[in-house]
Amino acid sequence: MKHIYNENKKGAPVFVLLHGTGGTEHDLLPLAGMLDPEYNVLSVRGNVSENGMNRYFRRHGEGQYDVEDLNFRGKELHDFIVEASNDYGFDLRDVIFVGFSNGSNIAINMMLREDTDYRKAILFAPLYPVAVEHDKDLSGAEIFLSMGKNDPMAPEEESRRVVDLFKSRGADVAITWVNGHSLPQEAAMKAKEWLKG
């Protein structure tokens, strides 16, 4: 998969950057630098095209996911991250997902998969209107969620559903609300504070 890997400090955590619809692997690099310039970065371009826009999985319409493709692409991306961890010499336990919109959604899929053990994520503008059949134990996982009031793509009840997906499985969830489907500076600063914990 088309990607960028920047090693900033040997043995530091690794931000896995996942852009929004129409984005590229360059979009979230400034955000990663702001969150922590010493963390290493693996930024991956979505390899699905929707009217020429990069995405991580197909959909039938706004908020209507192609669930079969979502699950296939989630596994494909997970396999790629495993391969990258071997190629670049980082530990999967050090991965922190940083996603926006479509990138957040594929990160949720990977965290909820029964065959993965990702423990940390910073997710902006997530939406996950998918039935999850199993109750994977996420105790010890830490999730920062930035969600939008008046978000035209993710109604508030859907945002609360994302919170519940993680909380009901035992994850420690921090929440901030912004306006609309966005990634404003104040949400990024709150994520940075959360990361420093």
HELIX and SHEET records of a PDB file:
HELIX    1   1 LEU A   29  LEU A   35  1                                   7    
HELIX    2   2 VAL A   67  TYR A   88  1                                  22    
HELIX    3   3 LEU A   92  ASP A   94  5                                   3    
HELIX    4   4 ASN A  102  LEU A  112  1                                  11    
HELIX    5   5 GLU A  156  LYS A  167  1                                  12    
HELIX    6   6 GLN A  185  LYS A  196  1                                  12    
SHEET    1   A 7 HIS A   3  ASN A   6  0                                        
SHEET    2   A 7 ASN A  40  VAL A  44 -1                                        
SHEET    3   A 7 VAL A  14  LEU A  18  1                                        
SHEET    4   A 7 VAL A  95  PHE A 100  1                                        
SHEET    5   A 7 LYS A 120  PHE A 124  1                                        
SHEET    6   A 7 GLU A 142  LYS A 149  1                                        
SHEET    7   A 7 ASP A 172  ASN A 179  1                                        
SHEET    1   B 2 VAL A  48  GLU A  50  0                                        
SHEET    2   B 2 MET A  53  ARG A  55 -1                                        
SHEET    1   C 2 ARG A  59  GLY A  61  0                                        
SHEET    2   C 2 GLN A  64  TYR A  65 -1                                        
END                                                                             
